[in-house]
Amino acid sequence: MPTSQTVARPVEDGLTADQLHSFLHQMLFIRRFEEKCGEMYTRGKIRGFLHLYTGQEACAVGSFATLGEQDKIVTHYRDHGHAIARGVDPNRIMAELFGRVDGLSSGRGGSMHLYDTSKGFLGGYAIVAAHLPLAVGLGMAANMKKDNSLAFCVFGDGSVAEGEFHEALNLAALWKTPVIFFCENNLYGMGVPISESLSTEITTLAAAYNMPAVKIDGMDVLDVYRETQKAVEHCRSGQGPYFIEAMTYRYRGHSMADPELYRLKDEVEDARRRDCIARLRTHMQELGLIDDDSFAALQQRVDEEMDEVVAFADASPEPGLDTLFDHVVKESVRA
C-alpha cells in the first residue's frame, strides 16, 4: 500500500495516488452495482426496462472527475454509472430501481430517469437524443448567469442519427454555449453496428459545426480524464462547445431483454481483454500503488457496500395507493 507521502504526491496527469485509488474504487463499485442490478432483475425486485453500463465505467469516472459542483449533467437512459460517478447516493438509486419511496423520485422514475438536483444531475432521458437541446439550454443559462459553469451532455452513438443531435450542435456553436458533448460510442445502436448505420466518422460530423472534436480511448480512465480536462478548460475560457467521442464497449446486451444474437461471444471477450478496471489495476501495480492483497481487500469492501445498498432498497416501503395522484398536474378545462 502507498505511504502517506506517496498519496499526497502527484503521480500522473496531476493526479495523486489517492485519486487513482478513488478511480479504481468507483469503477469497481459501478461494475458491482450493475451486476447486482442484473441479479435483482432476474429475482423480480427490479421491473420494466433495465440497461446496464457494464464495461463503460471509465467513461463516467474519468470524465466526471474533471467537473465542478456548479456544473450540470444530462445523460441517456444507461445512467446508473453516471449517477454514481457524480456522487448521487447509491442507496437511493437502488431504491428507485426497486420502485420504493426512498428512491430519488419516490420510485416513480425508475432506471431510465434518475434525477438529483442537489448534485446537478438533471436526468437520464429515455427518448434518444432528446436531452441534447436541453444541454444547449443549460449552456445558455451558464452564459447568462456568468457563474463559470458548464453543461456536460452524455449520449450514445445511436443519438447521432437523430435530428436533435444536429440542431443542438449547431445552436451550441452559434451561441458559444459551454457544453461538452460526450458521445459514448459502444459500437451498437441497440443491435445495429455503427458501421452499418453511419457513413462517416462521428467526429467529422461534430467538426462540421465548427467545434473541436476528438476521439479518445473510452476504456482507459486516465485518457478519459486527461482529454475531458482539456474540454473543460476550453468551455470555461468562453470558447464555446467541445465534442468528445469515447470509444467504449458494453459487455451486456442493449437491455436485460436483449438475447444478444447480433454479435459473437469472441467479440465480447476481445473487449474484456481491454477492460478498464484491469488496465488501471495493472497500471497502479506498475507504479507500486497496489498489490494483489490490497486489491482483494478493495473488492471485499465493494461487496460489503453493495450488500448495504440492496438492504436499504429492500427495507424501503412501496408507495401506498393513497399517493397514486401525487405529483400529477391536473389542468382545469373550461366548458
N, C-alpha and C positions, 0 to 999 in steps of 0.2 A: 504494500500500500504506500501511497506517496506521503512524504513528510509534510509538515505544515508549511515549510519554506517552499517546497515544490508546488503545493496547492496554490500559493499566492503568486507564483511567478508565471507570467505568460509563457506558454509553451509553443503556441502556433496561432497565427492569424489574430493575435491579441487575446486569445482565449487562455484561461488558466486551466490547470488540471481539474479543479472543482467544476468548471463549466463543461469540460469534456465528460466528467463523471455524470453530470446532470443530463447531458445529451443521451448518454447510454441508458441511464435510468428511465428517462422519458420514453425513449423508443421501445425499451423492454416493457414498460408499463402499458403503452398503447397496444403493442403486439398481444400482450396477455389479456388486455381488456377486450380486444376484438375476438380472440379465441374464446373467451368466456361468453361473449355475446352470442357466438355461434352455438355454443353449448346450451345457453339459456333458450335460444330459439327452438332448438330441437326438443327441449323439455316443455315448451309451450309457455314459458314465462314472458317471452317477447313475441309479439304477433305483428302481422302486417308485413310491410317490406323491411328488409334489413340488408344494407350494403356495407360490406366490411372493407377496412382500409389496410388489411394485412399486406405488408411488403412496401408500402409507400411512406412509412413513418419518417424517413429522413426529410421528406419534403416539408412536413408540418413543423418538425422540431427545429430544423436548420433555419427555415425562413422566419418563423415566429420569434426566434431568439433575437432577431435584429430590430424588432418593433418596440415602440414605446407604449406606455399605458394610455396615452392620448389617441393612439391610432385606432381605426375602426376596421373590422373584418367582416366580409360577407363571403360565403362559400357555397359549395354544392351539397348534394344530399349524402355524400360519403364523408360525413362531417364529424364523426366521433373523435378521430385523432386530432383534428384541428381544435376542437373544443378543449381537449385535454392539454394540448400543447400551449393553449392560450391561458391556462390556469383555471378553467372552469371546474367546479367541484365534481369529481368523478362519481361521488355518491349520488348526487342529484342527476347526473347524466344517466346513470343506470336506472335510477328510479323513474326517470322519464321514459326510458325504453320499456320498463315494466308497466307503464301506464298508471303510476301511483301519484298520490297527492304531493309527495315531497320532490317530485320531478321539477325540472327547470320551468316547465309550463303546466305544472299540476297534472301531468300525464296526458295533456291534450295535444302536444306537438309530435311526440314520438321521435323515432330515429332520424327522420329526414329534416326536422325542423328545430334543432337545438338553438337556444337563444339565451343570452345573458348580457344584458346591457351594462352591468357593473364591470364587466371585463371588456367592453367594446366589441363583444362578439354578437353581431347583429344578424345572425341566422344562417342556417342551412336552408337551401331552397330546392324544392323538388322539381320545379319546372326548369328544364335545361336552358342555361344562359339567361334566365330571367333576372338574375341578380347583377349582371354586368352593368346595365344602366343605373342601378341603384348605387353601384360603386362610383360612377361618374358624379351622381348627386352628392355623395358623401365627400368627394373631392372638391366639388363646388363649395360645399359648406365649409370645408377646411380653408379654402382661399378667402371666403367672406369673413370668417372668424379670425383669420390670421393667427391661428393657435399652433402653428408648426406641426399639425397632424397630417396624416395621410390615410388613404383608403387602400386596404390590401384585399384584392379580389382573387379568390381561388376558383378554378373551374377545370373541367376535364377537356380532353381533345375533342369529345363529341360536341362541345359547345361551339366549335369553330364553324360548323356548318349552319349555325343559326343567324338570322338577321340581326339579332340584338348584339352579337359579337362585333359586327362591323359598325353598327350605329354607335356603340359605346366607345370603341377605339377612336372613331372619327371625332366624336364630340370631345373626348378627353384630350386629344391632340389639339383640336381647335381652341379649346378653352384653357389649355395648360393646367389641367387638374392634377394634383398629386396622387395619382393612382398607380399602384403596382399591379399589373395583370399577371397572375401566376398560373400558368397552364400546367396541370399535372397530366402529362401525356403517358398514359399507361398502355398505349398501343391499340386499345379497343374501345369503340363506342358501343356499349352493350356487347354484342357478339361480332361486330363488324370491324375487321382490321383497318387501321387508319390508311394503310397502303391502298385499300380498295374504296376509300371514301373521300380522299383528298388528293388533288392532282399536283400539289406543290408543298413546300415546307411551311409549317405554321409560322415560323419566324419571318418568312418572306411576306406573309400577309400582314403581320404586325408592322414591319418596317415600311410597308406601303403607306401607312398612316403617319409617317414621319415621327417615329419614336424609336429609341434604342430597343433592340430585340436580340436576346441571346438564348442559346441552347446550352443547358447545363446537365450534369450528371445527377439526376434526382435520387440515385441510390447511394450517394456519398454525402453524408450530413455536413461535412466540412466544406465541400464545394457549394452546397446549397447556401450555407451560412455566408460564405465569402462573396458569392455573386449577388445574393439578396442585399447584403450590406451596401454594395455599390448602387443598387437600385434605390435604396432608402436615401442615401446621400444625394442622388440625382433629384429625387422628388422633393426633399426638404430644401434644396437650393433653388427651388422655383422654376425648374426646367421642364416641368410637365410630367407626363406618364412614362412608364418604363415597362417593358414586356419581358417575361422570363418563361421559357419552355423547359420544364424539368422532365427529363426522360426517366420514367419510373416503370413499375410493374406491379399489378395486383395479383397475389397468389391465389385468391379465391375467385369465384365467378362474379358476374356483374351484381348479382344479389344471391340470397340464400335459395332462391327458386331456380337458379341457373344450373342446368345439368352440365355445362361446360363442354359441349360437343364440338365447338369450333376451334379448339386448339389442342395440340398434342401435349401429353404429360412431360415429354422431353423438353419442351419449350419452357414450361414452368420450372422444371428442375434446373435448367440452364440459368434462369433468372435468379433462383435461390443461391446459386454459386456466387452471385454478386450482392448478396444480402447486406443491407445497410447496417444491421446490428453486428453481424460477424465482421464486417470491414472495420467498423470503429473499434471493436474489441481488439482485433489484430493490431491496429494502429497504436492503440493505447498500450498494448503489451510491448510493442517495439520501443515505445517511449519509456517503458518501465513504470507505467501508471496503474497497471492492474495485472493480477495473475489469476490462475485458474481458481484458487480458493476464494479470492475476493469476488470473482465473477459469479461463482456458485452462491455465495452469500447474498449477492445482489439479486439473483434470480429468486432465492428463497424469500427475500424481503418483498419482492414484487408479488409473489404468490400470496403472501400473508396480507398484503394491502388489497389484493383483489378479493380475497375472502371477505374482508371487511366491507368492500363496496357492494358485493352481492347480498351480504347480510343486511345492510342498510336498506337496499332496494326492496328486499323481500319483506322486511318488517314494516315498510311504509304501507298504509291502507289504500285501498282503491277508492276513487272518488265516489261519493254517495249519489243516489238518484236525485237528491234534493239540490245538487249542483249542476243538473243537466243543462240548465239555461244560463248558467253563469258565463260571463264574457261573451255573450251573444248580443249583438246590437240589433235592436228592432226599430225600424223606421215607420212612423205612423203614415198611413196612406189616406189622403183626403178623398172623400166621395166626389 
